[in-house]
């Protein structure tokens, strides 16, 4: 029988919907640029393939650098103010692509863009964790993460489709106008009493300690999530290249579509299971399924196996990002949710960024098959480590309950 929730436990509030739409537009623009800018650099600016890769690396690098300070920014300004300011800065920066037609200014712009991206994504995730009812946080964060997961498909699809009909200048303007809509959505996000608390905190907010940069209680689970990001980079960065080498270019267009559809179908169920049965029941099996998906990729030579891999990867990875985010937030207090999210993204982004580099070396030396086999083994080891950590957390919680009884 489906559990009924009170009005105080509803997920789909005006603030949650507005925040999710802000997140969706943000990542749609992010992935559209990530997919198309290398093409722009190589074909329109006449630079090399390595230069095309740098426009991706520089934005991720600046986002990682600003992550440790993003929680402090949220604490000083308040989450709502930080959200609005960062989305405005991200939008203004997007407009600047229209006027740049040389490589070095573009690299500088990407670095600046990454700074606002790092603060903005920390703000959206921290606010989502706060406005979702605690009893339904697993499901709520799962729904929120779908905005980004759908954007993984929507961004590249919109970008590559539009460029068949319009110029890059027109394309940059279109993305800028799209981001302007997200500014409007961000105005309808309310974080409640947290905003007033932050006003009083600003008097002492300029002290800077380690705890101002990261949440120590969230380090362990964030570190574990970094290995998931490392393995996921092999999918995010190299599946299109892998499919092209296998002669499956046409099928690759459907890979991320099926991947996203599977996540959307199973995310609500897995979110409820997370809330009702615990993280171990959802995350450990999901990691195993994700590893199996990577193994299927490792021996893929046919369209059908590539699509089967997409199904397994969508089912396996679908609950991992919101699940790890939820564990990071649950590790600390409500007031430290911004720091927990910042800590999570530091390790997760490092995994993604380093993975793109490491897997490139593996491919050059041993090929795609070796990369996906190594990735699968890495995820299985991560699943075992997570199982041990969650078991230890459960035992500690049970001991505390027995002490207080």
N, C-alpha and C positions, 0 to 999 in steps of 0.2 A: 504494500500500500504506500502510495507516495506521501511523503511527509509534507504537512502544511506549514507555511511560515507566516508569521505576523507581519504587519505593515512595516515594523521596525527592522525586519530581516529581509526586506525586498532588495534585490540586487539592482534591478533596472529602474533606478531613479533618474531624474533629469540630469543630475550631476554626473552620474555614471555613464549615461548615454552620450552626453556632451564630451566627457573626457575620452571615451572610446572613439568617438568620431575624430577628435583632435589627434589621437594616437594613430588612427588609421591613415589620415591624410599625411601626417608627418612621415610615416614609414613608406607610404606609397611614393612620395617625392624622394625619400632617401634611396629606395631601391631603384626607382626610375633613373636617378642620376648615377647610381653605382653601376647600372647596366650600360648606360649610354655614353657616359663621359669618356671611358677608354676609347670608344669608337670616334668620338669627337676629337680627342687628342691625336689619335693616329691618322685619321683621314682628313680632318679639317685643319688641324694645326701642323700636320706633317711630322709629328714626333714618333719615337720608337714605341714598341710594345711595352718595354719596361717603364717608359714614361707614362703610358696609359695606366699601368698598374699603380703608379705613384699617386695618381689622383684619388684612388681608393684608400691607399695606405695612409696618406697624410690626414685625411679626415678621421679615420679610426684612431690614429696616433694621438691627435689633439683631444679626441673624446676621452681616451684612456687617461691622458695627462690631467684632465680637468675633473675626472671622476672623484678623486680623493677630496676635492674642495667643493664639489657640488652640494653635498649634504650640508656643509657650513653655509653655503649661499642660501639654501632652503631655510635653514635655521634663522639666519639674519633677516631675510626678506619676508619670510613666511611662504608656505607652499603655493598659495594662490598667486601672490605677487610674482614669485619666481617663475611660475608656470606662464603667466601672461607675458612677462618681460622676455623670457627665453624664446617663446614662440614668435613674438614680434621680431626679435633679433634674427632668428632663423629665417623668417619670412623676408626681411629686408636683405639678408645675405643672399637669398635665392634670387632676388631681382638683379643682383650684381652680375650674375652669369651672363645676362643679356649683353653687357658692355665689354666683356673680356674676350679677346681673340688672340692672346699670346700665352705661352705655357707658364712662365714663372708667376705672373699675377694670378693665374688660375690656381696654382699650387698654394699660394698664400691665402687665397679665398677659401680653398678647401680646408685649410688649417683653422681659419676663423669659423667656418661653418661647423667644424667638429666640436668647437668649444661650446657653442650654443646647443648643439645636439646632445652633448654629454650632460649638461645641466637640465635640459628639457626632458630627456628620457628618464632621468632620475626623479624629476618632479612628477611626471605622469604616473610612474609606477608607485611612488610613495603615496600619492593622493589616492590612487586606486585601492591600495592596501588599507588606507584609513577609512574610506567611505563605504567599503564593502562590509556588511555585518560580519562580526568575528566568527559566528557559528557557520557562516557560508563562505568563508574566505577562500577555500580551495576552489569551489565552483566559481566564485566571483572573479578571482584572478585568472581562472581558466578562460572565462568569457572575455575578459579584458585582453588577454594574450592573443585571442583570435583576431583582434584588430591588426596586430602586427603580422600574424601568420597569413591572413588574407592579402595583406599588402605585399608579402613576398612574391605573390603571384601577380597582383594587380599592378605593382610598380613596373616590373620589366615588361609586362604585356602592354600597358599603356604607353610606355616609353618607346618600345620597338615598333608598335603599331603607328603611333603618331608620326614618327620619323619617316615613315613611308609616304606621308602626305604633306608634311610641313618641314621647314628648315629648323636648324638647331636654335636660331634666335627666337623663332616663334614657339619652339618647344620650351625653352627656358622661361619665356613669358607665361606660357600656359601653366607651368608648374608653380610659378610665383603667384599667379592668381588663385590657384588651388590652395596654396599655403595661406593666402589672405582669408579664405573661408575658415580655415582652422583657427585663426585668431578670434573670429566671431564665436566659434564654439567654445573656446577656452573661457570666454567671459561668463558662460553659464555654469561653470564649475564652482561649487561651493564646498569648502572644507570644514565648516563649522567652527567650533571653539578653538581649533588649532591655530587659526589666524590671530586670535586675541592673545594667546599664550606667547606667540612669537614676538609680538610687539614689546612685551616686557623683557624678553630674552635679549633684545638687541643691545641693551646697555652693557652686557658682559660678553657679547658675542664675538668680540675681536680678539679674545684669547685663542691661542692655537695649540692644541695638544693632539696626540695621536688619536684620542677618542673623538676629536672634532673632525678628523679626516675619514676614519673608518669606524665600524661597529665591531669591536673585538669578538663579541658573542656570535657574530655572523660569519666570521672568517672561515671556520671549518667547512660549513656547508657551501660557502661561496667558492672555496678552493676546490671542492669536489665538483662543483658546477663548471669550473674552468676546464676540466677534462672533457666534459660533455661538449662545451663550445669548441674545444680543439678538434674533436671528432666530427662535429657538425660542419666545421669549415670545409671538410672534404666533400660534403654534399653541396653546400651553398656556393662554393667557389669553383668546383671542378666537374660537377655532373654535366653541364652543357658541353664542356670540352671533351669529357669522356665519351658522351653520346656521339659527338661529331667524329671522334676517332673510330668508334664502332660502326659508323655509318647509320646512326639512328637519330639524325638531326630532327626529322619530322616528329618522332616519338618524344623527343626531349621537350617539345612544346607542351605536351600533355603531362609530363612527369610532375611538375610542380602544381599543376591544376588538380590532378588526382591526389597528390600529397596533401593539398590544402582541403579538398573535399572530405577526405578521411578524417583529418583533424577536426573539422567543423562538426562532422557527424558524431564522433566519439567523445569530443571534449566535454559536453554537458554531463554525460554518464560518468566519465573518469573524475570530473570535478566533484560530483556528489559522493563518489566512492572515497575520494581523498578526505572529505569532511566527515563521513560517517564511519569509515573503516581504518583510516590512518594512511600516512605517507608510504609506509613500507608495502602495503598491499597494492598500491598504484605504481610507485616510482621504480621499484626494483624489477617487476615484470616488464615495465615499459622500457627500461634500459636493455633488458634481454632481447625484447622484440626489435629494438633499434639496432642492436648488434647483429641480429639475424638479417635485418634489412641491408646492412653494410656488407655482410657476407654474400648475399644474393647479388648485390652490385658487383662484387669482386669477380664473379664468373659470368656476368651478363654479356651476351652476344646477340640476343634477340630482343625485339620490341616487347614481347610478353613478359620476359624476366625483368626488364627495366621498369615496367608498370607494376609488377608484383613487388619489386623493391620499393617503389613509391608508396604503395599501400602499407607495407610493413614499416617504413620510415615515418610515414604520417601517423600511424597508430602508435608507434613507439615514442617518437619525439614529441607528439602532440601535448602530452601532459607534463613533460619534463621542465620546460621553462617556467610555467606558472607554478608548478609544484616546488621547485627550488626557490623561487621568489617568495612563496608562502612560508616555507621553512625559514628563510632568512628573516622575514618580518616577525615570525613567531618566536624567534630566538631572543628578541629584545622587547623593550617597552613600546607603547604606542607613540610616544614622543620621539623615539629613536628610529622610527620606520624609514625616514629619509636616509639616515646613515647606513641602515641595513641594506637598503636598495643600492646605495652608492657602492658599498662593499661588494655586493653581489655582482654589479656590472663591471667593477674593476677586474675581477677574476674572469668573468664570462667573456668580456671584450678582449682581454688578453689571450684567452683561449682561441677565440675566433681569429684575431689578428695574427697570432703566432702560427696558428694552424695553416692559414693561407700560405705562409712562408715555408713552414716545415714540410707540408705535403707537396709543395712545388719541388723541393729538393728530392723527396722520396720518388715522385713521378719521374724526374730526370734520371735518377739512378736505377730504379727498379720497376717503374710502370704503375698504372692505375690499379691493377690487381693487388699488388703488394700494399698499396696505400689503403685500400678498403679492408683488406685482411687485418692490417695493423690497427686500423681504426676500430674494427669489431672487437679485437682482443683488448684494446684500451677501454672500450665501453664495458666489457664483461668484468674487467678488473675494477672499474668504477662502481659497477653494480654490487660487487662483493664488499667493497669498502663502505658504500652507502648502507648496505644491509647491516654491517657491524656497527656503524655509527648510530643508525636509527634504533637498533636493538639496545645499545648502551643508553640512548636517550630515554627509551621506554622503561628500562630498568631503573634509571635514576628517578624518573617521574613516579614510578610505582613505589619506590622507597620513600620518597617525600610524602606521598599520600598515606603510607602506613605510619609514618612518624606523627602526622597530624591527627590520625584517628585515635 
